Amino acid sequence: MSRERIYLSSPHMGGNELKYVNEAFDQNWIAPLGPNVDNFEKELCAYSGAKHCAVLSSGTAAIHLALIILGVKRGDHVICSSFTFSASANPIVYQGANPIFVDSETDTWNMDPVHLEKAIKDQIKNGHKPAAVIFVHLYGMPGKIDEIVKVCKRYEIPLIEDAAEALGSSFKGQKLGTFGDFGIFSFNGNKIITTSGGGALVSNNKEWINKARFLATQARDAAPHYQHSEIGYNYRMSNIAAGIGRGQLEILDSWVQKRRANYDFYRENLKDIGFTFIEEPDSNYFSNRWLTTVLIDKNKTGYDRETLRLELEKYNIETRPLWKPMHLQPVFNKVTDYYGNGESEKLFQQGLCLPSGSNLTDEQKQLIINRLIQI
């Protein structure tokens, strides 16, 4: 008998998405830009606390534009979290710059401020002051962003805060994505809210966001004909996608509550059988719990992460290993500058992401628990 697939993190509609999409159809705003784009940008600013926003085709596009606006060029060095998805690092290479990877700390699994400062000092000593730092908040867990900001300011290095997985998370009451010079959000299909595909770039610098919009619409000059003085990109979000995003943003906080409830359910039922969960270090940290992640102690469970993943797959339950660090990726095997002590490697070897969608039913969650206990 075939079993219904339980996905890792599937899209979850709230209801008003279709209203905004239908408005776009009724007004014939099917062109790339329109009222939904303008309103989605305003609403994202109101939610996040950022002053200015450009909604784009992806979070990757947002990082790329941030690097361009900061003047990152061929031969520059850019520091990036190693424990992340490749989209955080790829735009560095788009610019012909060199990625420098920094390892994680144990409290939040995000970039270690101590390793970051060591990397900066070492790069400066070798004549390569980093042109930017890309810091990632993983799985919705806030990193030690106050310490990261202090280090970047100390050495006057721009900070790009990748909150692609952390929309709705906060540190000391301030929404993530608003601590750096730029903030990045993603609305990919598996994120906590989605526009099918899409992202956003936020900043308190109005000129930078205006520049981002200009570059994202093929850098068309203000002329009656098509004239271009700079290389541009087709990076703008469509009015249809923005309509979906507006409906999704309205229920974001509710989806955060559901994802946090998933985490609480897993933790309560699995904490005594060899699973280790990442906790919020203290009350300053508020995670959207985009994905519930666990570390598996083979000495306690009798099996490793991959064995568990494959066993769950037999029951049509989707799980995923934690991110493979960038300094271990074949595409970056020529990168020799890595600063850390192997923490992210251990996380990759032991860690697993469990189904975490806001649309998981109680029955599905209990089925997952039962299967885990049986295994």
N, C-alpha and C positions, 0 to 999 in steps of 0.2 A: 504494500500500500504506500502510495506517495504521500509525503508529509509536506504541509505548507511551509514554505521557506520563511525562516526568521532572519531578517536582515540585520546587519550591524547598525545601520543608521539610515533609515529610509525617509524620504520627504513626508511631511505631515502638514496638510492644508488646514487652515483655520476657519475658512468660510467666506471672508471678504475679498480674497484674491480675485475671484471671478468678477466681482462688482467693479473693481478697478480695471480689469482687462476689458470688460464689456464697455466701460466708459471710453476706453481708447478706441474700440471698434466703432462705437456710436459717433464719436467725434472725428473718426478717420485719422487718428494719430497713430498710424502704423509705422510711420517713419522712425528713424533711430532715436530722435529726441521728442520731447513733448511734456505735457503737464505732469504725468506720473514721474518722469525723471526729476523734474524740478522739485516736486513735493517729496519724493523719496529722499532726496538730498537734505531737504529741510528737516524732515522727520528723523533721519539718522543723526543729524546734528543735535536735535532736541533730546533724543534718547541718550546719546553718548556723552554729550557735553562739549564735543568738538565745535569750533566756530565755523569751519568751512568743510565742505565735502564734495567730492566728485564720484558719482557711481560709474562703474566701469564694467568691462566684459569679464574680468576675473580678478582675484586677489594677486595673481602673478603679474598681471598688467599694472596693478597698483604699485607693487614693489619696483617694477621696471621704471615706471615714470618717476617714482621717488628718487631713484638713483640718478636718472637723467637730470632732474631738476637740481639735485645736489652737486652736479658737475662731475660725477664719477666717469672716468674715461679709461681708455686702454692703458694697461700697465699699472693702474692703481690697485691698492690692496683694500679689500672690504672684509671685515670680520662678520661671521655668521654663526648662529647656533649650529652645532653638528647634529644634535638629536632633533631632527625635524624632517618634514617632507621636502623633496627636491625643489619644489616651487619656491621655497625661501631662498635657495642658493642659485638657481638657474639664471635669474636676471643679472647676477653679478657677471656671469660669463657672457650674457648678451652684450654687455658693455665692454667686453674684452678685458675686464679686470680680473684680479686673482682672489678667489675666496680663501679666507683664513678661518679654520674651524675651531670653535671653542666648546669644550665639554660641559656636561651638566653637573649641578650640585645635587645632593641627595634629598633635600627637603621638598623641592617642587619638581625636580627633574629638568628644570630649565637652565639656561646658561649660567655658569658659575661666575659671579663677579670677581672672585680672586683670580681665576684663570684668565678672565677678560683683561684685567689690569696687567697681568704678566704678559699676555699676548701683545697689548698695546706698547708696553715698555720695550719688549724685544723687537717689535717691528720698527719702532722709532730708532732704536739703537742701530738697526740695520739699514736705516735711511728710507724706510717705507711707512711714514705715518699713515695709519688707516684713514681712508676717505669717508668711511661710514661704518656703523655697526648695525646689523640686522639681528634683533633680539626677538625670539619666538616664545609665546605663551602656549605651552603644549596641552592638548586635550582639555582646554578650558581652565587649567590651573594657573593662577597668577604666579609669575616668577618674582624674583627679588628685585622688582623694578625700581624701587627707590635707590638701592645700591648701584644698580646698573646706570641709572641716570646720573648719579654722583660721579661715577668713573668717567662717563662720556663727557660730562661738563668739565671735569678736572683737566682733561686732555683736549678739550674743544673739538670733539668729534661728533658729527651729527648722528642721531639715533633714529632708526626706522623700527617702529614697534609692530611686529607681525602678530596681530590678534585675530588671525584668520579663523582660529578654532575657539576664540574666547569672547565672542560677542555676548554681552550680558554678564560677564565676569567683572569683578572689581577688586581694587586694592585700597584699603582705608576709605571706602565709600566712593572712590573715583573709578569710573568705568575704564577698563583696559582699552588701549588704542589711543589714549589721550595724554600719555606721559612723554612720548617721544616728539621729535620734530615732525615726524609723519606717523600716522597710524594706518594699519591695513586691516580690512575685513574681507571675508570670503562668504559668498552665498552659493557655493557649489551644492550639488544635489544631496550630499550627505551631511551638510552643515546643520547647525541648530535651527536656522531658517534658511530658505533657499529661494533663488530666482531662476532655478534650473541651472544656470551658470551665471556667474557675476561676482563682482567685488566692489570695494569702495576704498578710496584714499581720503583720509581726513588730516587736517592740520589747522592750527590757529593762524597760519600765515595765508592771508587772502591771495596775495600775488602768486604763491606757489600753486594753490588750487586752481586759480584761473589759468595758469600755465599748463597744469595737468589737463584741464578740459581742452585747451587749444591743441596740445600735442595729441590727445586722444581722438580728436576729430580730424586727423590727417594734416594738422598744422596748416590749415588754410588761412592765408592772409586776408585782411580786411580789404577786399577788392571786388568789383562787380564780376570779374572773371575768376577762374581758378588759378590762383597764384600761391606759390609755396617758397618760402625763404628758409625753411627748416625741414628736416625729415620728420614726418608725422606717423601716427599709428591709428589703426582702426580699433580703438580700445573702448569706445563709449557703450554704455548699457542701452538697450532698446527701451522704448516706451512701454512695450508689452511686458518685458521682464521686470521693469520697475514697478508696474502695477501689481505683479505677483509679490514683489518685495514689500510693497506698502501693506498688503493684507497680512503678510507674514510678520512684519514688525509689530503689528497690533497685538499679536498673541505671543511674542517672544518671551515675556516674563513668565507666562503660563507654561511654556515649553521648558524653560529653565527649571521650574518647580518639578515638572515631571521627570526630567533627567536627573535631578538631584534625588528624587524619590527612588529612581532606579538604582542609583549608587547605594543609598541606604538599605534597600532591599537585598542587594547582593552582599553587602558587607555584613549584614546581620546574619545571613544564612551561610556564608562561606568563610567567615573569619577564623573558625576553629578547625579547618581541615586543610591547612597548608597554604592558604592564599593570603598575600599581603597587599593591602590597599594603600594608595597614596592619600594622606590626610591633608586637610588645610592646616598649615603650620600653626596659625593662631587666628583670632577673630578678625584680623585685618584682611585676611584672604577670603574671597568669596568666589568659588568656581561655578561655572555653569554646568559642570560635569557633562560636557559634550559627549565624551565617551568614558565609560567606566573601565578602568584598567587595573589589572592585577599582576602581581609577580608570583611565580609558582616555584616553591621550594621542593625540588625533586626528592630531597632527603625525607620530607614529611609526607608528600603525596604519593611517591613511588613512580611518578611520571614527569616528563618535562613539558615545556610549553607546546612543542610541536606535536607531541603525542596527543595532548588534550585537544588541540585545534583540529586534528584529523579525526579524532573520535566524535567530536561535536558535528563535524561536517557530515558524517554518516547519518546524522539525524536531521540534516538540512538546516543546521544552525550555523550562521555565518559568524566567524570571529576573525581576528587579524593580529599578527604579531605587532609589537610596538615598532616604531620607526627604526629602520636600519640607519645608523649614523652616517652622515655625509662623508666623513673621512674614510669610511669603509666602502663607499660606492665605487664600482668600476669606472664610472664616468669621471670621477675625481681622483683616480689612482695616481695621478701625477702631482697631486697637491701634497706637498711635504710639510706645510706649516699647520700643525694641529697642536692645540694646547689642552691638556687634560690628563686624567689618570685612569681612563678606561671605564668611567661610570656609565656612560651611555651604551657601551658595548655590553655590559652586564644587564642593563635594562632590556636591551634588544634580545638577548639570549633567553631571558626569563619571563619577559612580559607579554601579556595578551590583552587585547581589547575585546570586551564582551558586548553583546547586543545592547544598544543603549538608546534606541529611538524613543521619542516622546509619544509615539503611537504603539508602543509595546503594551499588550494586554496583561492583566494579572495572570491569566491562564498561560500565556507564553512565558512569562518570567518564572512561574512555578515549574513549567516543563524544563526550562534551562537548568534550574536548580536541581531538579530530580535527575536529569541526565548527568550533571556534574558529580553528584553524589554517587550515582551508579558507577560511573567511570572510576 
